[in-house]
Amino acid sequence: MKYYSEKTLNDVSFEEAIQMVTEALKAEGFGILTEIDVKETMKKKLDEDFRPYKILGACNPPFAFKALQAENKIGTMLPCNVIVQQTDAGVEVAAVRPKASMAAVDNAELAVIANEIEARLKKVIASL
């Protein structure tokens, strides 16, 4: 099972893609809790050059609350990560597929929540 959904955007800059993704996530009830600039981190920590690559930690608070009530250690898999990276083909956006990442958790209530979150993240990707 593929663990992410992705789409490559053409004719937009990396920063424009970040803005587009942020707005699309907001439209589906997600906020950005964390933003990791991988390029900056690799340069600072390793003195290595890396392509523009950001990890956005997206959270939909009502669903996060439900998930935490259903499974008290599910926080190890939160927030939902969305990456934006520059590739030769354009700017790629990829979002985790919660059904795939949470498949190891044997909890029917959590599976329902993962399905809903996955549907929303797929809508985000499709809307770009």
Backbone as a printed PyTorch tensor [residue, N CA C, xyz], in Angstrom:
tensor([[[  0.8340,  -1.1770,   0.0000],
         [  0.0000,   0.0000,   0.0000],
         [  0.8840,   1.2470,   0.0000]],

        [[  0.6180,   2.1470,  -0.8970],
         [  1.3550,   3.4000,  -0.9770],
         [  1.0380,   4.2420,   0.2600]],

        [[  2.0360,   4.8040,   0.8990],
         [  1.8380,   5.5080,   2.1580],
         [  1.6390,   7.0090,   2.0050]],

        [[  1.5080,   7.4860,   0.7750],
         [  1.3140,   8.9160,   0.5400],
         [  0.4850,   9.1330,  -0.7200]],

        [[ -0.0830,  10.3370,  -0.8080],
         [ -0.7460,  10.8160,  -2.0230],
         [  0.0590,  12.0110,  -2.4860]],

        [[  0.2550,  12.1540,  -3.7880],
         [  1.1020,  13.2480,  -4.2480],
         [  0.5900,  13.8720,  -5.5270]],

        [[  1.1110,  15.0720,  -5.7810],
         [  0.8150,  15.8040,  -7.0070],
         [  1.9770,  16.7410,  -7.2810]],

        [[  2.3600,  16.8590,  -8.5480],
         [  3.4080,  17.7910,  -8.9410],
         [  2.7680,  19.0190,  -9.5570]],

        [[  3.1800,  20.1670,  -9.0760],
         [  2.6660,  21.4470,  -9.5490],
         [  3.6810,  22.0740, -10.4990]],

        [[  3.1990,  22.5380, -11.6080],
         [  4.0740,  23.2010, -12.5820],
         [  3.7240,  24.6840, -12.6160]],

        [[  4.6490,  25.4870, -13.0250],
         [  4.4350,  26.9210, -13.1940],
         [  4.1120,  27.6530, -11.9000]],

        [[  4.5510,  27.1160, -10.7650],
         [  4.4600,  27.8420,  -9.4960],
         [  5.8080,  27.7400,  -8.7950]],

        [[  6.1260,  28.7660,  -8.0360],
         [  7.3690,  28.7290,  -7.2740],
         [  7.1840,  27.8600,  -6.0330]],

        [[  8.2800,  27.5360,  -5.4210],
         [  8.2420,  26.7440,  -4.1920],
         [  7.4210,  27.4700,  -3.1260]],

        [[  7.6760,  28.7530,  -2.9390],
         [  6.9530,  29.5290,  -1.9260],
         [  5.4730,  29.6620,  -2.2650]],

        [[  5.1410,  29.8020,  -3.5430],
         [  3.7320,  29.8350,  -3.9430],
         [  3.0560,  28.5080,  -3.6100]],

        [[  3.7660,  27.4190,  -3.8210],
         [  3.2200,  26.0990,  -3.5040],
         [  2.9480,  25.9670,  -2.0060]],

        [[  3.8530,  26.4660,  -1.1780],
         [  3.6480,  26.4260,   0.2750],
         [  2.3580,  27.1620,   0.6270]],

        [[  2.1780,  28.3400,   0.0430],
         [  0.9670,  29.1310,   0.3130],
         [ -0.2860,  28.3910,  -0.1620]],

        [[ -0.2200,  27.8100,  -1.3530],
         [ -1.3610,  27.0680,  -1.8930],
         [ -1.7300,  25.8900,  -0.9880]],

        [[ -0.7300,  25.1510,  -0.5430],
         [ -0.9640,  23.9880,   0.3160],
         [ -1.5590,  24.4330,   1.6520]],

        [[ -1.0120,  25.4900,   2.2210],
         [ -1.5130,  26.0060,   3.4920],
         [ -2.9830,  26.3900,   3.3820]],

        [[ -3.3510,  27.0700,   2.3000],
         [ -4.7440,  27.4760,   2.0910],
         [ -5.6560,  26.2670,   1.8530]],

        [[ -5.1770,  25.3090,   1.0750],
         [ -5.9780,  24.1110,   0.8050],
         [ -6.1980,  23.3080,   2.0850]],

        [[ -5.1800,  23.2160,   2.9280],
         [ -5.3280,  22.5270,   4.2090],
         [ -6.3470,  23.2620,   5.0880]],

        [[ -6.2390,  24.5680,   5.1160],
         [ -7.1660,  25.3770,   5.9130],
         [ -8.6110,  25.1460,   5.4690]],

        [[ -8.8270,  25.0500,   4.1710],
         [-10.1750,  24.8290,   3.6380],
         [-10.7600,  23.4930,   4.1070]],

        [[ -9.8940,  22.5410,   4.4580],
         [-10.3450,  21.2270,   4.9400],
         [-10.2560,  21.1010,   6.4600]],

        [[-10.0500,  22.2350,   7.1440],
         [-10.0580,  22.2320,   8.6000],
         [ -8.7290,  21.9550,   9.2770]],

        [[ -7.6360,  22.0080,   8.5200],
         [ -6.3040,  21.7570,   9.0700],
         [ -5.5680,  23.0630,   9.3180]],

        [[ -4.7710,  23.0730,  10.3590],
         [ -3.8220,  24.1450,  10.6000],
         [ -2.4260,  23.5530,  10.5570]],

        [[ -1.4280,  24.4100,  10.4500],
         [ -0.0330,  23.9550,  10.4390],
         [  0.5410,  24.1570,  11.8440]],

        [[  0.8540,  23.0540,  12.5150],
         [  1.4440,  23.1140,  13.8550],
         [  2.9510,  23.3030,  13.8070]],

        [[  3.5710,  22.6410,  12.8270],
         [  5.0290,  22.7020,  12.7150],
         [  5.4160,  22.8880,  11.2590]],

        [[  6.5560,  23.4940,  11.0470],
         [  7.1240,  23.6240,   9.7100],
         [  8.6190,  23.3910,   9.8300]],

        [[  9.0840,  22.3430,   9.1820],
         [ 10.5090,  22.0040,   9.2220],
         [ 11.1050,  22.3060,   7.8580]],

        [[ 12.0800,  23.1840,   7.8400],
         [ 12.7880,  23.5340,   6.6100],
         [ 13.9980,  22.5990,   6.5100]],

        [[ 13.8380,  21.5300,   5.7570],
         [ 14.8750,  20.5020,   5.6590],
         [ 16.1380,  21.0750,   5.0120]],

        [[ 15.9810,  21.8930,   3.9820],
         [ 17.1460,  22.4960,   3.3120],
         [ 17.9780,  23.2950,   4.3170]],

        [[ 17.3110,  24.1340,   5.0880],
         [ 18.0030,  24.9600,   6.0810],
         [ 18.6550,  24.1020,   7.1560]],

        [[ 17.9510,  23.0830,   7.6120],
         [ 18.4710,  22.2040,   8.6620],
         [ 19.6980,  21.4360,   8.1870]],

        [[ 19.6650,  20.9190,   6.9620],
         [ 20.8160,  20.1710,   6.4390],
         [ 22.0390,  21.0760,   6.2970]],

        [[ 21.8130,  22.3180,   5.9120],
         [ 22.9270,  23.2520,   5.7710],
         [ 23.5000,  23.5880,   7.1450]],

        [[ 22.6140,  23.8860,   8.0820],
         [ 23.0400,  24.2880,   9.4210],
         [ 23.7150,  23.1530,  10.1840]],

        [[ 23.1300,  21.9620,  10.1420],
         [ 23.6290,  20.8480,  10.9520],
         [ 24.7430,  20.0460,  10.2930]],

        [[ 24.6870,  19.9430,   8.9560],
         [ 25.6390,  19.0820,   8.2500],
         [ 26.5020,  19.8260,   7.2360]],

        [[ 26.2230,  21.1070,   7.0320],
         [ 26.8700,  21.9030,   5.9850],
         [ 26.7180,  21.2390,   4.6160]],

        [[ 25.5260,  20.6810,   4.4020],
         [ 25.1950,  20.0380,   3.1270],
         [ 24.1290,  20.8600,   2.4100]],

        [[ 24.2760,  20.9690,   1.0940],
         [ 23.2600,  21.6300,   0.2890],
         [ 22.1690,  20.6210,  -0.0360]],

        [[ 20.9280,  21.0740,   0.0320],
         [ 19.7810,  20.2120,  -0.2270],
         [ 18.7420,  21.0390,  -0.9610]],

        [[ 17.9100,  20.3630,  -1.7220],
         [ 16.8690,  21.0510,  -2.4810],
         [ 15.8520,  21.6900,  -1.5300]],

        [[ 15.0810,  22.6670,  -1.9900],
         [ 14.0030,  23.1940,  -1.1590],
         [ 13.0370,  22.0640,  -0.7840]],

        [[ 12.8220,  21.8790,   0.5100],
         [ 12.0330,  20.7590,   1.0310],
         [ 11.5120,  21.1650,   2.4070]],

        [[ 10.2070,  21.2340,   2.5340],
         [  9.6070,  21.5650,   3.8240],
         [  8.6210,  20.4710,   4.2270]],

        [[  8.6090,  20.1970,   5.5190],
         [  7.6550,  19.2710,   6.1020],
         [  6.6730,  20.1140,   6.9210]],

        [[  5.4080,  20.0510,   6.5340],
         [  4.3640,  20.7740,   7.2440],
         [  3.6080,  19.7870,   8.1290]],

        [[  3.5770,  20.0560,   9.4080],
         [  2.8400,  19.2150,  10.3550],
         [  1.4160,  19.7320,  10.4620]],

        [[  0.5010,  19.0920,   9.7330],
         [ -0.8880,  19.5480,   9.6660],
         [ -1.7400,  18.8640,  10.7310]],

        [[ -2.6610,  19.6320,  11.3150],
         [ -3.5320,  19.0860,  12.3430],
         [ -4.9580,  19.5780,  12.1340]],

        [[ -5.8820,  18.6530,  12.2470],
         [ -7.3040,  18.9730,  12.2600],
         [ -7.7420,  18.7030,  13.7030]],

        [[ -7.8490,  19.7430,  14.5430],
         [ -8.0630,  19.5350,  15.9770],
         [ -9.2300,  18.6220,  16.3470]],

        [[-10.4250,  18.7580,  15.7270],
         [-11.5060,  17.8500,  16.1350],
         [-11.1790,  16.3770,  15.8900]],

        [[-10.5250,  16.0800,  14.7660],
         [-10.1810,  14.6910,  14.4770],
         [ -9.0070,  14.2180,  15.3320]],

        [[ -8.0570,  15.1160,  15.6140],
         [ -6.9510,  14.7560,  16.4970],
         [ -7.4940,  14.4020,  17.8870]],

        [[ -8.4470,  15.1780,  18.3610],
         [ -9.0580,  14.9130,  19.6630],
         [ -9.7440,  13.5520,  19.6800]],

        [[-10.5150,  13.2630,  18.6370],
         [-11.1900,  11.9670,  18.5400],
         [-10.1770,  10.8250,  18.5020]],

        [[ -9.1200,  11.0130,  17.7250],
         [ -8.0970,   9.9660,  17.6060],
         [ -7.4170,   9.7140,  18.9490]],

        [[ -7.1110,  10.7800,  19.6730],
         [ -6.4650,  10.6310,  20.9780],
         [ -7.3950,   9.9710,  21.9990]],

        [[ -8.6850,  10.1980,  21.8550],
         [ -9.6430,   9.5290,  22.7380],
         [ -9.7630,   8.0420,  22.3860]],

        [[ -9.6540,   7.7390,  21.1040],
         [ -9.7930,   6.3490,  20.6540],
         [ -8.5490,   5.5170,  20.9380]],

        [[ -7.3930,   6.1670,  20.9330],
         [ -6.1170,   5.4370,  21.0610],
         [ -5.1230,   6.3760,  21.7450]],

        [[ -4.8150,   6.1390,  23.0050],
         [ -4.0530,   7.1190,  23.7740],
         [ -2.5940,   7.2950,  23.3550]],

        [[ -2.0540,   6.4070,  22.5510],
         [ -0.6680,   6.5570,  22.0910],
         [ -0.5750,   6.9750,  20.6220]],

        [[ -1.7110,   7.3240,  20.0320],
         [ -1.7180,   7.6960,  18.6120],
         [ -0.9650,   9.0030,  18.3690]],

        [[ -0.7060,   9.7450,  19.4240],
         [  0.0970,  10.9600,  19.2960],
         [  1.4720,  10.6890,  18.7040]],

        [[  1.9360,   9.4470,  18.7790],
         [  3.2180,   9.1050,  18.1490],
         [  3.1440,   9.2330,  16.6350]],

        [[  1.9270,   9.2710,  16.0860],
         [  1.7430,   9.3570,  14.6390],
         [  1.1390,  10.6990,  14.2190]],

        [[  1.0320,  11.6250,  15.1360],
         [  0.4760,  12.9400,  14.8250],
         [  1.5850,  13.9790,  14.8480]],

        [[  1.4750,  15.0780,  14.1290],
         [  0.4010,  15.4560,  13.2160],
         [  0.5350,  14.7430,  11.8740]],

        [[ -0.3840,  15.0550,  10.9710],
         [ -0.3270,  14.4990,   9.6100],
         [  0.7140,  15.3050,   8.8280]],

        [[  1.7220,  14.6410,   8.3290],
         [  2.7680,  15.3600,   7.6010],
         [  2.4360,  15.5180,   6.1250]],

        [[  2.7220,  16.7200,   5.6480],
         [  2.6080,  17.0660,   4.2380],
         [  3.9590,  17.6410,   3.8390]],

        [[  4.5240,  17.1290,   2.7450],
         [  5.8060,  17.6760,   2.2970],
         [  5.6120,  18.4840,   1.0240]],

        [[  6.4580,  19.4890,   0.8930],
         [  6.5390,  20.2830,  -0.3270],
         [  8.0180,  20.2790,  -0.6870]],

        [[  8.3280,  19.7870,  -1.8980],
         [  9.7320,  19.7180,  -2.2990],
         [  9.8990,  20.0990,  -3.7610]],

        [[ 11.0210,  20.7300,  -4.0230],
         [ 11.3660,  21.0910,  -5.3940],
         [ 11.9630,  19.8710,  -6.0800]],

        [[ 11.4420,  19.5360,  -7.2510],
         [ 12.0010,  18.4370,  -8.0390],
         [ 12.2930,  18.9570,  -9.4420]],

        [[ 12.9390,  18.1520, -10.2410],
         [ 13.2040,  18.5520, -11.6250],
         [ 11.9060,  18.7350, -12.4070]],

        [[ 10.8530,  18.0360, -12.0220],
         [  9.5660,  18.0970, -12.7280],
         [  8.6840,  19.2550, -12.2740]],

        [[  9.0140,  19.8920, -11.1610],
         [  8.2070,  20.9760, -10.6150],
         [  8.2380,  20.9100,  -9.1000]],

        [[  7.2030,  21.4390,  -8.4720],
         [  7.1110,  21.3920,  -7.0160],
         [  6.1490,  20.2600,  -6.6530]],

        [[  6.6630,  19.2800,  -5.9480],
         [  5.8460,  18.1290,  -5.5620],
         [  5.2790,  18.3420,  -4.1670]],

        [[  4.0050,  18.0130,  -4.0270],
         [  3.3310,  18.0360,  -2.7390],
         [  2.8890,  16.6090,  -2.4470]],

        [[  3.1930,  16.1250,  -1.2640],
         [  2.7920,  14.7750,  -0.8830],
         [  2.2740,  14.7970,   0.5510]],

        [[  1.2000,  14.0540,   0.7680],
         [  0.5990,  13.9580,   2.1020],
         [  0.5530,  12.5040,   2.5350]],

        [[  0.7710,  12.2950,   3.8090],
         [  0.6860,  10.9540,   4.3750],
         [ -0.7200,  10.4000,   4.1630]],

        [[ -0.8070,   9.0890,   3.9970],
         [ -2.1130,   8.4130,   3.9410],
         [ -2.3400,   7.7800,   5.3160]],

        [[ -3.1820,   8.4030,   6.1370],
         [ -3.3760,   7.9040,   7.5050],
         [ -3.8030,   6.4410,   7.5800]],

        [[ -4.5850,   5.9600,   6.6180],
         [ -4.9800,   4.5450,   6.6600],
         [ -3.7460,   3.6580,   6.5880]],

        [[ -2.7750,   4.0240,   5.7820],
         [ -1.5550,   3.2290,   5.6500],
         [ -0.7000,   3.3370,   6.9030]],

        [[ -0.5320,   4.5600,   7.4040],
         [  0.3500,   4.7270,   8.5580],
         [ -0.2400,   4.1540,   9.8380]],

        [[ -1.5650,   4.0930,   9.9180],
         [ -2.2140,   3.5950,  11.1380],
         [ -2.7190,   2.1540,  10.9960]],

        [[ -2.3620,   1.5020,   9.9070],
         [ -2.8330,   0.1320,   9.6700],
         [ -2.3720,  -0.8390,  10.7510]],

        [[ -1.2510,  -0.5570,  11.3720],
         [ -0.7290,  -1.4610,  12.3960],
         [ -1.4920,  -1.3600,  13.7080]],

        [[ -2.3120,  -0.3120,  13.8370],
         [ -3.0670,  -0.1230,  15.0740],
         [ -4.4090,  -0.8370,  14.9370]],

        [[ -4.6280,  -1.8230,  15.7730],
         [ -5.8540,  -2.6090,  15.7220],
         [ -6.9410,  -1.9120,  16.5470]],

        [[ -7.6160,  -0.9410,  15.8960],
         [ -8.6280,  -0.1560,  16.5920],
         [ -9.6430,   0.3030,  15.5550]],

        [[-10.8300,  -0.2940,  15.5660],
         [-11.8520,   0.0110,  14.5560],
         [-12.2910,   1.4730,  14.5990]],

        [[-12.3920,   2.0370,  15.7850],
         [-12.7870,   3.4490,  15.9120],
         [-11.7440,   4.3520,  15.2660]],

        [[-10.4760,   4.0380,  15.4660],
         [ -9.3990,   4.8160,  14.8620],
         [ -9.4050,   4.6770,  13.3420]],

        [[ -9.7440,   3.5060,  12.8470],
         [ -9.7950,   3.2850,  11.3960],
         [-10.8150,   4.2010,  10.7390]],

        [[-11.9420,   4.4190,  11.3790],
         [-12.9670,   5.3260,  10.8450],
         [-12.4180,   6.7530,  10.7650]],

        [[-11.7290,   7.1760,  11.8160],
         [-11.1350,   8.5180,  11.8440],
         [-10.0660,   8.6390,  10.7680]],

        [[ -9.2140,   7.6340,  10.6330],
         [ -8.1550,   7.6510,   9.6180],
         [ -8.7420,   7.7540,   8.2180]],

        [[ -9.8410,   7.0590,   7.9690],
         [-10.5050,   7.1420,   6.6550],
         [-10.9530,   8.5650,   6.3540]],

        [[-11.5410,   9.2310,   7.3290],
         [-12.0250,  10.5960,   7.1230],
         [-10.8670,  11.5700,   6.8960]],

        [[ -9.8350,  11.4490,   7.6950],
         [ -8.6730,  12.3280,   7.5260],
         [ -8.0270,  12.0860,   6.1710]],

        [[ -7.9020,  10.8290,   5.7740],
         [ -7.3130,  10.5200,   4.4710],
         [ -8.1370,  11.1260,   3.3430]],

        [[ -9.4480,  11.0450,   3.4390],
         [-10.3140,  11.6320,   2.4100],
         [-10.0940,  13.1380,   2.3250]],

        [[ -9.9430,  13.7900,   3.4570],
         [ -9.7180,  15.2400,   3.4640],
         [ -8.3490,  15.5940,   2.8870]],

        [[ -7.3330,  14.8180,   3.2390],
         [ -6.0000,  15.0950,   2.6930],
         [ -5.9560,  14.8470,   1.1830]],

        [[ -6.6760,  13.8330,   0.7090],
         [ -6.7340,  13.5970,  -0.7250],
         [ -7.4180,  14.7620,  -1.4320]],

        [[ -8.4460,  15.3410,  -0.8040],
         [ -9.1090,  16.5210,  -1.3760],
         [ -8.1440,  17.6950,  -1.4490]],

        [[ -7.3030,  17.8420,  -0.4250],
         [ -6.2880,  18.9050,  -0.4400],
         [ -5.3850,  18.7300,  -1.6520]],

        [[ -4.8390,  17.5400,  -1.8140],
         [ -3.9230,  17.2740,  -2.9380],
         [ -4.6330,  17.4980,  -4.2730]],

        [[ -5.8350,  17.0020,  -4.4120],
         [ -6.5850,  17.1370,  -5.6760],
         [ -6.9010,  18.5930,  -5.9950]],

        [[ -7.0660,  19.4200,  -4.9670],
         [ -7.4410,  20.8130,  -5.1950],
         [ -6.2920,  21.6880,  -5.6850]],

        [[ -5.0900,  21.2040,  -5.6040],
         [ -3.9190,  22.0080,  -5.9900],
         [ -3.7450,  22.1120,  -7.4870]]])
